[in-house]
Amino acid sequence: MKTLKYVFALAVTAAILVPLMMMVTLSLNPDKSEVMSIMGSWRAFVPTTIAFDNYAAVWSDPFHPFGRYLANTVFIAATSIVLSIFVNSAAAFSLAWGSGRYRRWLVLLIVAVLAVPGESIVLAQLKIVSALGLIDTYAVQILPSIANAFFIFLFYQFFTKLPKDLIEAARVDGFDLFRIYWHIGLPSSKPLIVTVATLHFLGIWNSYLWPIMVTRGEDVRPLSVGMSAYFGSNLTSWGNVMAFAVCMALPVVLFFLIVQRHFIASITGSSIKG
């Protein structure tokens, strides 16, 4: 049984690493004709030529400013993550420990929203943001991603497990609901915050459908849309395209390496003892 687990783990690892190896190998080869000829062979996975010409071409392209795309994406992701954590956790805490019979029905509504595909409402969202004059702005890429039914449900599940005696003691001390959330609920949910931040970061970084619908030029264009435009203008330069892809993937890898310990700890489960 243990052997099967190792075999499965190796197979999954290979399935993930092999495409990455090919991407890195082709990005380091400055010879366009050679890149085309070695694609599909073993030479596409083992670097025989190491040069950074393709990376230099990506970063210096005046028509597709990679640095601008990167700055846009980092700003959108960072702002959206902070606002999302605050809004979703606050909403979840009010549903878990607020007053009123409406809470149960709102939780059921949130669970129901999870079954609605996001693609089914993008046209309605597009009409709304167009009427508000938000097209081709940072706001149009940040605001729709803040409230998230899945994240609210995750926080709600976590907050309902907080010791009731702890909440009641805070109320006896004169804390209102927001102060209880700010001083008890939010600090206690740090492992979950890391998980939500990671999932939200990956979602924003890889988002394509919504950004391509609401952005027009390079000023606010994120990396995902920028890569599509770059690929369209460099169909024969696979080395450059792969270099663009490597540069786009590198921040995600670095981000996960930074938060991996906290992310794994939150996934494996954390508990609060009363």
N, C-alpha and C positions, 0 to 999 in steps of 0.2 A: 504493500500500500504506500509506504514511504517512497519507494522507487518511482511509482507512478506519479506521485506529487512532484518529485524532482524533474521528471521527464516533462510533465505538463508545464512546470515553471520555466524550464529551459525553452520549450516550444513558444511560450508566450513572449519570453525575453527576446528570442530570435526574431519573432514576427514584428516586434517593436524596433529592434536595433538594426535589422538588415536594411529597411528603407532609409533609416537615418544615416547608416554607413554609406549608402549609395549617394545620398544627398550631399554629404560632406565631401566625398571623393570627387564627384563631378564639379563641385563648387571650387575645388582647388586646382582644377585643370584649365589652363588658359587657352588651350587649343580647341577651337570650336569644332573643327572637323573630327578631331580625335574623340571628343566628348560624344558626338553623334555615333561614331563607329563602335565605341566600347559599351554603349548602353545595351543592357541585356546580357552582357558577358560577365565573367568573374572579375574582370579588370575594373568594372564599375563599383566594386566594393572594396578594393585594395588600392590606396593612393600610390601611384607610381611617379606622379609629378605634383610638386607642392609649390604653388604660387598664389598670390593674393590679388592678382589682376582683376578677377571677377568681382571681388569685394570692393576694390577701389572703384570699379566702374559703377557698382550699385550705389555707393555713397556719393559719387560725384555726378550722377545723372541729373542734369538740370531740369528735365521734363518730369521726372518722378523723384522728388526730393525725399529720400529715405529718412533722413534726420527729422524732417518735418512730420512725416507719417508716424515715426516712432514717438516723437514728443506729443503729438495729438492723442495717440493711443494710450500712452502712460497717463496723461492728464485725465482723459475720459475714464479710464479704469480706476485710477486712484480716487477721483471725486465720486464716482458711482459707488465704489466699495464703501467709503466712509458713510455716505448718505444712506445706502442700503442697509448697512448694519444698524444704524441708529433707528431708521424708520421701521424696519421689519421687527427688530427686537422690542421696540417700544409698543408697537401694535400687538405683538404676541404677549407681552407682559400685561397689557391692559385687558386682553382677552382671558388671560389665566387668573388674574387677581383683581380685576376691576369689579364693579357692581353692575347689576342689571341683567335681565333675562335675555337680552339681545346677544349676549356673548356666545351662547351655544349655537344659535342660528348663524352667526357670523363665521364660527369655526366650520360649520357644515358647508357654508357657502365657499369658504376658502378651499376646503377639500374638493368641492365640486369644480372649482376653477382649475385645479390641477389636471383635470381631464380634458380641458379645452386646449387644442393645439395653438401655439402662439401664431403660427402662420395664418390661422383663420381670422385673426383680428387686425392684421397689419394694414389692410386697406382702410379700415375704419380709423386706426391710429394715424395713418398718413393724412387722411382728410382733416382730422382734428388739428394736427401740428401745422398743416398747410394753412388752415384758417387762422391759426394763431401767429403766423409769420415766423415759424421757427426753423423752416427748411434751411439746410446748409449752415447750421450753427452747432456749437458744442452741446447746447442745452437739449436739442432734439435727440442726441445720442445718449444723454445721461438720464434725463427725466423718466422716459418709459421703462428704464431698467431698474429703477430704485425699488419700487414696491414689487415684491415677489411672493406669490402664494406659497411656494415650496419653502422658502426661507422663513416665512411667518409660521408655518406649521412646524418646522424644526425647532424654532425658538419656543413656540407654544408648548411642544412636548417637553422641552427641557425645563421651562419655568413651572410647569404644573408639578414637577417633582421636587421643587424647593420645599423645605420644611415649613409647614403651616405655622408652627410656633414662632419661627424666625420672622415671618411676615407680620404676625399679630403683635409681636414684641415691638417691631418698628412702628406700627400704628399706635401702640400705647405711648411710645415716646414722642408722638406728634408728627410723624412722617406722613406726608400725603403720598398718593400713588406714584407720582413722578419721582419723588425723592427716594422711595423704596426701590424703584426701578434703577435709578441712577447709582445709588450707593450699595445696593445688594444684588439686584437682578443682573445688571450689566457686568459688574466685576466677576460674578460667579460663572458667567457664561463664556469666559475667555477661550476654552478649548473649542466650543461651538463657533465662536467668532472666527477663529482661524479656519475652520472648515468652510464656513459661509464665504469668507474672504477668498479662499482658494477657488471654490467653485464659481464664484462670481467673476473673479479675475479671468479664469479660463473662458467663461462665457463671453465676456466683453472682448477679450483678445481675439477670439475666433469668430466673433459675430460678423456676418457678411450680408445677409438679406436686408436687414433694417438699415445699416449704414449706406449700402449702395442705393437704397430708395430715397434717402434724405440728404445725401451729400452731392455736391456738384463739382467742386474744385479741390485743389490741393490744400487749401488753407485749413480745413477741418477734417480732411479725409483720414481715416484710420489705416493701419497697416494692411488689414485684410482686403480692403477695397484697392489700396495702393498696389498690392501684389497682383491682383487681377488685372489692373491697368498696365502694370509693368510686363506681365506675361503676354498681354495682347500686343505689345510693341516690341517684344523680344522673342518671337516664336522660334527663331533659329539659334538663339543664344542660350542654350540650356545651362551652360556653366554660370552665366549671370543670374538666371532664374533660380538655380539651386543656391547660389550665394545669397540672394534675397531671402529665400526660404530659411536658410540657416540663421541669418541675422534676425529673422522674425521669430524663430523658435528658441533662440538662445535666451532671451529674457524670461520666457516661460520656464525653461529648465532651471535657470538661476533662482527664480522666485520659488519654485518647488523645493529646491535644495535648501533654501533658507527656512522654509516653514515645514519641511517634511516631518521633523520630530514632533511638532505640535499637531500637525495634521493627522499623522498616524495614531498619536495618543488619543485624539478626539474621535477617530473612527473606531478604535478598539473599545472605546467606552470610558466615560468618566462619571463619577457619582458624587453627590453632595451628602454628607452625613449630618444629620440633625443632632 
